[in-house]
């Protein structure tokens, strides 16, 4: 009966909300906007959040390889994402090369030569204190580093590596294990899967 009497109002009944509900929705929208999240990315973010929560819940039951495999599939895609990343990576490679070239590192004589000698898109050769090392170069724009390539993880699995980054705002620096532990809040590292390999 209400459909017939209040046709226009009935069809828009979902638009009627309490002030508290409107405030809640505005806070959600504000949080999304303040983190530069695009509306089109929300489904991917929610899906990835659920995958990460599931992964954390099963952490003790998974091997290192299973964890790595599951993490490889947690990504956020956008049409400009790859192009944007490639641009940031090129700048980062140049900034890290310039920074290390002005220190005690021995690198190729030119940036172009260093790029030619690379092991992969983000892993480069270098010599520090007479020892050959692998230098992993990653952008850290938006205050985070995302590992994407298997070669990066393989290089990090070695003992002679360094992780270097450029944040897009003038800071080039090495990231240490201590930096990672402090910023992530990790205070315990399970070694079960490491010793069983």
N, C-alpha and C positions, 0 to 999 in steps of 0.2 A: 504494500500500500504506500509506503514512504517513497518508493521509486516513482510512482505515478504522481504523487502530490509535489514532490520536491526534486524533479528530474535533474535540473542543473546542479543543485547542491549535492544530490546523491552521487552523481558521476564524479564529483570532485571531493568526496568525503575524505580521501587519503591526504588531501592538502591541509586539512584542519589538524593542527597540532597544538599542544600546550606550549606556553613560553619556555618551560624547562626543556622540552624536547627540541625546540628550535635552537636554544642555547647549546645543547649537547651537539646538535648537527653542525652548528657554526664552529664549535671548538674542534670537531673532527676535521672540518674543511680547513681551518686555520693551521692545524698540525700538519696536514698534507701539504698545504701551500708553503709553510715555513721550511719544510724539508725538501722543497723543489721536486715533489713527486707529481708526475703528470697523471691525470685521470686514467689514461689508457694503460698505465703501468700497475694500477691497483690490483687487478686480478692476479698478475704475475707475483706481486709482492705478497699477497695473501696466500697464494699457493706455495710460494717458497717458504714463508713463515711456517706453514703447516708441515712442510717437508723437513725443515730444520728441527721443529719441535719433536717430530717423530724420530728423527735421527738421534737427537739428544736422549730421548727416552730409551732407545735401543743401543746406546753407545757401548755398553759392556758386552753385548752379544755380537758385535760386528768386528770383523778383522780390519786392519789398516786399509787393505785393498777395497773392501766393501764400503768403508767410510769415504775413501777417495772417489770411488765410482758414484756414490750418491751425491757428494758435494759437486761433482762435475756437472750435474744436471740442474743445479740451483742457479738460475740466472734471471736477469731482467733484461728483456730485449726491447729495443725501440728502433725506429727506422734510422735514426741518426747516431745511434749508440756506437756502432763500429767506426764510422767516420770520425766521430768525436774522440774515441779512444785512440785511433791511429794518429790523430793530430797531437793529442797529449803525449803519446809515446814518443813521437819524433822530437818534440820539445824536450822531454825528459832525457832522452838519449844524448842530445846535444849538451844539455846543462850538466849532466853527470860526467860526460867526457871532458868538458871544459874544466869542471871542478877538480876531477882527479888528475888531469894533465898538469895542473898548477901545484900538485903535491908530489909526494915521493913515489907515486905509482908510475910504472912504465907501461905506456899504452902505445898503440900504433901512432905513426907520425901525423896522421890527419884523421878527422872525424869520418871521412869517406872510407879510408882504409880500415878503421876500426869497425865500421858497419860491414865492410866486406869480409872481415875475419870472424864475424859473429858466429856463435854456435847455433843460435836460433834467433827469433825476432827480439828476444829480451835478455839473452845470455851472451856475454862478451868476454873475451880473454883479457887478462891483465897480469902484471907482475908486481908484487909487493914484497919488499924486504928480500928480494932474490927468489921468491917462491911464486910459481904460477898459480893464479887463482881464477875462478869464474866470477864474473860480476853480473848479478841479476839486476836489471833496471826495470823499475815499475813506476808509473805515475802514481801520485798520492793525492790527486785533486779530490775534493770533497772529504778530505781527512781520512781516507782509507785506501788500503792496497788490496786489490783483488788479484789472486793468482789464477791464471787461465790456462797456461800451457804446461804440458807434462814435463817439458825440458826445464822449466823453472823448478818444479818439485824435485826432479832428478839432481839438478845443481844444488839445491838446498839440502839434499840428502848426502852431499859430499862434505868433507871437512875443510876444503879450501875454497870457500865462497864468501861473498859479501853481498848484502842486499842494499841497493842504493835507490833513492827516490828523489823526486822533485815535486813540490806541491803546487806548482803553477803560480806561486806568489813570491818567488825569489829565494826559497829555501831548498838547498840541495843537501842531503845528509844520508849517512849510513843508518840503517835500522838494525839494531842488535837483538839478540834473543831476550835480553833484559827489557828492552823497549816493548817487545811483544808481550812478555809476561806481565809487565806493569800496566799496559794499556788495556789488555783483555781481562785482567783480573785472575788469570790462571795461576793457581797456587799448587796444583797437583797434576802430574803428567803420568798416566798409566803406562807402564813399560811392558805389560804382558805381551802385547802383539809385537813389540820390537824384539824382545828376547826370543820369541818363538819362531822368528823368521829363519 
